[in-house]
Amino acid sequence: MNYPIPDSPQEIFALQQQPVDEELVAAVIAGVVKLVRSQGQSLEELTAQVLADDLVLNRQQRRWLSTLLAQAWESFP
């Protein structure tokens, strides 16, 4: 992977300056999972946040993203 897994919200935010590709998306998802776990949140809490209505993603996109996050959650120890 060309991008290290981010360790902080600042590192995740800084990645938005990079061109978007599959590896960047994977690094951000891994960083979010790592950050949420370090804060003691559960997968259920993260999923609820992702599935909440927002102006960025539609319902189908939010469900797709929640599935990706769940898969990433299970992939990391």
KAWO-V877563 format. One record per residue. RES is the residue in one small letter. PSI is psi as a letter, one per 30 degrees, with the letter a starting at -180 (* if undefined). Layout:
res->RES psi->PSI
res->RES psi->PSI
//
This chain:
res->m psi->k
res->n psi->f
res->y psi->k
res->p psi->l
res->i psi->k
res->p psi->k
res->d psi->f
res->s psi->l
res->p psi->e
res->q psi->e
res->e psi->e
res->i psi->e
res->f psi->e
res->a psi->f
res->l psi->f
res->q psi->f
res->q psi->f
res->q psi->l
res->p psi->k
res->v psi->k
res->d psi->l
res->e psi->e
res->e psi->e
res->l psi->e
res->v psi->e
res->a psi->e
res->a psi->e
res->v psi->e
res->i psi->e
res->a psi->e
res->g psi->e
res->v psi->e
res->v psi->e
res->k psi->e
res->l psi->e
res->v psi->e
res->r psi->e
res->s psi->f
res->q psi->g
res->g psi->g
res->q psi->l
res->s psi->l
res->l psi->e
res->e psi->e
res->e psi->e
res->l psi->e
res->t psi->e
res->a psi->e
res->q psi->e
res->v psi->e
res->l psi->f
res->a psi->k
res->d psi->k
res->d psi->l
res->l psi->f
res->v psi->e
res->l psi->k
res->n psi->l
res->r psi->e
res->q psi->e
res->q psi->e
res->r psi->e
res->r psi->e
res->w psi->e
res->l psi->e
res->s psi->e
res->t psi->e
res->l psi->e
res->l psi->e
res->a psi->e
res->q psi->e
res->a psi->e
res->w psi->e
res->e psi->f
res->s psi->f
res->f psi->k
res->p psi->*
//
